[in-house]
Each structure stands twice: as C-alpha cells, then as structure tokens.
Amino acid sequence: MHHRFVAARQIGQPAVGTGDETPAPALGEQGHVVVEIQPESAQSDGLTRADRRQVRLRRAAPSPRLCPPAPARRTPSVPDQLLTRNGVKVIATVSTPTKAAAVRALGAWQTLVPGDGTDLAGQVRDLTGGRGVDVVYDGVGRDTFEAGLQALRPRGTFVLFGEASGPVPAFDPRLLASHGSLFLTRPTLNDHATVPAELRERSAELFGWLRDGEIDASVGGTYPLEEAAHAHRDLQQRRSTGKLLLSPEGS
C-alpha cells in the first residue's frame, strides 16, 4: 500500500521555519512536491531507508550528545528519537521536571533542568566522566552557545540550527581552537532539499518513520483558531509539551 503526502513550498518564498530570508528554490510548477510513501524496500542501489539512515548517522556511536532547550520550546523530540533509536546517548536539557519525564520517555539517556547560574557545561562533563559530548545540537543560540562549546570534547561538533534567544554574536574563529579544535556548522533546510527529488526522498523517509511508528510526533494540545493567543501564551510560559495545533474547526 502506498501513502501520499504533499510537501509544499511556495515558489520564490523562504522555507517555513528555517529563519532564512533568501528565496527558496522552485520545487515544481505549482510549488508542491508529492511524496510517495512506499513499504520498506531496497532502492536501486540496494539500500533500504534504514540503511540510508545508518549512513547519515555513521558517526552516531553510543557517545553522549547534548540538546539544549529553547526558551519557549525544547529541542524537537523527533531528532532526539532518531538519535536514541540509532544507539546515541542523548543528554537533553529541559525547562521543567515534568518535561524531563516526558523526554526520558522518548529515550533520552539523561535530562538536565538548568536554572539561573547553572554550570551546564560542568554538569555535562560530570555525566561524561570529564570527557565532554561528541555533538551539541543547539536551537537556542546566544544564551547557550558558550556553554555548548565548553561541553564538547576535543574535535567535537557544534550544530547550531536556530537562535531562539537571539543570534550568536560575532566571534574570533580561534575560539574554536581554544576549546579543542571544534567544528561548527549552521545548517538550513534549503541546503538539504535543493531539488524536488531530494525533498521527496527526505520527506518520504520522515513520513515513513511516522507511519511505521519509529518516531512519535507528540501533540501537546489542540486549540480553536480563535484561541491562538492562548496557545502562544502557553508556549511563552512553558506550559506546553509537544506540538501545539490550531484548528479552524475547534478542538
């Protein structure tokens, strides 16, 4: 049985949620790409989707990764689940003990609830026997950047995918050397789905995991459209866990 989903992007407009201001490449005459979701099977090169995932996470050994939270939303649970399902130990930081329990249920190895003045890097190094983590995935930006650098092992990788607290200030690249010859990358969606075929492949992979129950897209609440302000307040005040949906037909 085949499943069909539509991954849509308006031609000449930024991709939603990337934070980019540059126009996205055209992905079809109507700005839509139809994604065919097929049962797990070998592709033309003999690799299944599971094989491809292992190749993309080829360095995902059972070593800790740190995922800091954003001020009004924690780091997405889907990447956490993908990492843990591939044998990676995830150290997730969250804003409340309640959210810590929810993240542990998704497979996080350890959870931290940092407060004002908390030595986040020190806590991470305590958990890793002083070694530090291999990779930091940070969607916060300015407020957690320095702590993330300090939490990495020598030659570790910092993946900065957002700046919820504000952009990281300009810095001397020698800062990466002083923390152990670190690697820093700032990926965006546009560069990982540059043509329709690439978007189809990545979308099919994601929707396939959802269909097969390999990952769970947790929905924390559904609000009638007229209560959008209420949903925003719940996000800002950290009362929510998971995705919040706005329904034009009510909850």
N, C-alpha and C positions, 0 to 999 in steps of 0.2 A: 504494500500500500504506500502510495506517495502522499506527501503532505506539501502544501504550497503556502508559502508566506511571502509577503511583499516587504522588501527593504526599500524604503522610499527616501529620496533626496531631491529637493528642487534644484534644477539645473542653475548653476551660477550663484548658489547661495551657500553659506557656510554649513558644514555638517553640524547637526544639533548636538550640543553638549561638549564640543571639542574645545571651545574657548578661542577658536581661530577666527580671524577677521578676513582671511583670504578666501575667495570663492572656491567652492569645491568643484572638482572636475565633473563634466557631464557624464552621467552613468546610463543614459538611454534617451531616446527621443522624447519620452514623456516624463523623464526624471524619476522613473521607477525601475526597480530590478526585481523580477520574480524569482524566488528561491525555491527550487525543488528539493524537498527533504525525502531522501530515499532510505530504505533499510540499510544497515551496515553492510558494506560490501567492499571488495578490493577495487581500487581505481585503476586507471590504465597503467600506472607504474607499479601495481601490485600492493600499494599501501592502503590500509583502511584509515578511516578518520582517527581511530585510536592510535595507529602507527604515526600519523602526522602529528598528533598532539604530543607524542613522546619525543619526536624530532624537535618540535618547537620548544619543549621543556627539557632539552637534552642535558642541561646542566642542573636540573632540579633534583639534586640529591637530598637525602634526609637531613639537610642542614637548615638552621632557622632562617626565616625571612621575617622582616618587620613590616607591619602595615599600620601606619599611624591613622587616626581618625580625622575627619574634617570637623570644624566647629559645630555645624548643624546636621551633619550626617556622617556616619562612619564610612570607612573604606568599603566599597561594594562587596557584598558577600559572595558574588559569583566568582571573582578571582580567587578569593580565599578557598572556596570549594574546589576549584580546579587545581590549585596548588596542593591542598591536602590529599586529594584523590590521586595525585601523582607522587606521593611519598614525601612531600615537603613539610617541614615543621614550620607552622605559621605562628608568629607572635603578633597578636592583634591588640591594638590599643583602642579602647572604647571610652565613652564618656560617663557611663553609669554601671554599677554592678549588675543590674538587670540585663543590660545589653551584653555584658561579659558572658552571662549564662547562655544567651542566645547564640553568641559567636562560638562558644565552646561546643554547642550542639551541632554546629556546622563543621566541626572538625579542627578548630584551632588548637594548637599544641599548648599555648599559654596565652593568657589575656592580662593586660595591664590597664589600670584606670588611673592615668596620671592626673594630678591636680596642680595647682599653682605652686611653683617652686620644686616640682618633682624632677629628680635626676633621671630622666627617661633613658638616656644612654647608659647610665650606671646600672639601672635595673636590667636592661637588655644584656649587658656584659655579665652580670651576675647569673642570669639564666643560661648563658652560653659558656660558662667557665672562664670568662675573661676574653674569649676569642672574638666575639662580635658576630654579626649576622652576615650572610653572603650577599643578600639583596635587601634594599629598602624600597618599598612601593609607597610613594607619598603623594596624596592628593591635597594636602594642606598648604604646602608652600612655605611662606615666610616664617610662620611660628614654629615649625618643626624641622626646618632644613638643617640647622646646625646640629641638633640632637641626632638627626638621621645620619649625618656624616660621622659623628662620634660613635655611633652604634655599629658601624660597618667594620668588618675585618679588613686587613690589608688586601688591596686589589679587589675589594668588593664593588658592587654596582648600585648606584642610586638611580631609581626610576621615578622621575618627577612627572606625574600625569595630571596635575591640577594645582591651583593656588587659591583654595577656598578662603584662606586667611590673608591673601594678598600675594603679589609676585615676590619671588626671591630677589633681594637687592643684588646689584652688580657686585661681582667679587673677582679677585685675582685668581686665575686658574691654578696658581701654585698652592692654593688652599687644598686642592685635591691631593697634591703630593704630600703635604704636611700631615694629612690624615691617613696616609698609607697607599699612595698611588691609586686613588679611587677612579672609577669610571662613572660618568654622569650622562644620562640620556633624558631627553624631553620628547616622548613620542606623542603623536596626534593621530586621530582616526584617519584623516585624509591620506596620510602616507602609508597606511596599511590596507587601504581599499581604493587604490588609484584607478582601477578599471572595473567594469561590471563583473568580469569573471572572478576577480579577487574578492569583490564584495559578496558574490554568490557563494563562493567557497567558504568564506569565513562565517557568513550568516547561516548557511546550511549546517555547518559544524555546531554553531551555538544552538540553533533551534533543535538539532538532533539530540544534543545533550539534554535539553529541556524535555523533549518528547520521551526519551528513554529513562528519565528520572535520575540521570547522573548528577544534575545540579538542580537546586531549588531556588526559584525566584520568589523570595518571601515577600508577601504583600502585607504591610502592617496596618492598612486601613483604606477604606473607600469613602470618598466624600462627595456629596452632591456638588455640582458645579458652582452653585451659589454660595457654598461654604469654602471656597478656595482660600479665603483669608484665614479661616480656621486651620486648614491644612498647613499653610505657611507658618502660622504661629506654633503649631506642634513641631514642625521641623526646627524652627529657630530656638525653641525652648527644650529641644532634645527629648520630647515626649514620645517620639516615634521610633519604631524598629522595623526595618524593611522598607519596601517601596510604598509610597502613598499614591493612590489613584484618584483622579477627578472624574466623576461620571455625569454626563449630561442628562441622564435619566434618573439620577438619585442613587442612593446607596442601597 
